Amino acid sequence: MHRLIANTTYIVLGLFLVSSLTAAAYQWWFVWPVEKCDRAGAWWDAHDHQCLTPLPIWRITGRLPAPTAATRPKG
């Protein structure tokens, strides 16, 4: 009976260590890069696993954005 309890203890401890390391690896590989990218104000591409800088459409088309009420001169 003592051997069964000891083996069960080792199995549970091993499963706990494996699950803890798996959770830590998941955080390191998937969660932390996304949070770092969000803090930088960029976009996260989950398919390619990379952080991308947003590009305004006016840089592609060459048309400047229309002036808003805040930027329009008063008068």
N, C-alpha and C positions, 0 to 999 in steps of 0.2 A: 504494500500500500504506500509506503514511504517513497518508493521509486516512481510510482504513478504520479504522486503529488509533485515530486521534483521535476519530472519530465513535463508535466502540465505547466508548471511555473516557467520553465525555460521556453516552452512554446508560446505562452502568452507574452512573456517578455520579448521574445523575438518578433512576434506580430506587432507589438507596440512599437518597437524600434523601427521596423520596416515602415509602418504606417506614418510614424513621425518624420522619418527621413523623406518619405514620399510627399508629405504635405509641405515640408521645407523646400524641397526641390521644385514643387509646383509654384510656390510663392516666388522663388528665385527666378524661375524660367518664364513664367507667364504673368504674374500679378505685378511684381515690382517694375518691370520695364514699361507696362501700361501706365502705372501711376507716375513714373518719371516723365513719360511723354506728355501726359495730361498736365503736369505741373509746368512743363515748358511751353504749353499752349499749342502743341502740334497735334497731328492726327495719327492715331495708331492703326496700322494695317495688320489685322489679325491673320490674314492669309499668308502674307510674306514675312510676318513677324518683324516689322520695322517701323520706326518712327519717321513720319513724313511732315515736312513743313507745308502748310496750306499755301496755295498760290491763288491770288485774286484773279477773277476772270478778266478784269480790265488789263492785266499784264499780257494776257494772251491775245485779246481782241484789239488792244490799243485804244479803246474808248474809255475815257475817264468816267468815274461814277458821277451821277447827277448831283448837283449841290443840294444839301438838305437845308432845313430852316435854321439850323445851328451854324452852318458855314456860309449862308447867303448874306451878302452885305445889306445892312438896314438903311432904309432911306427912300 
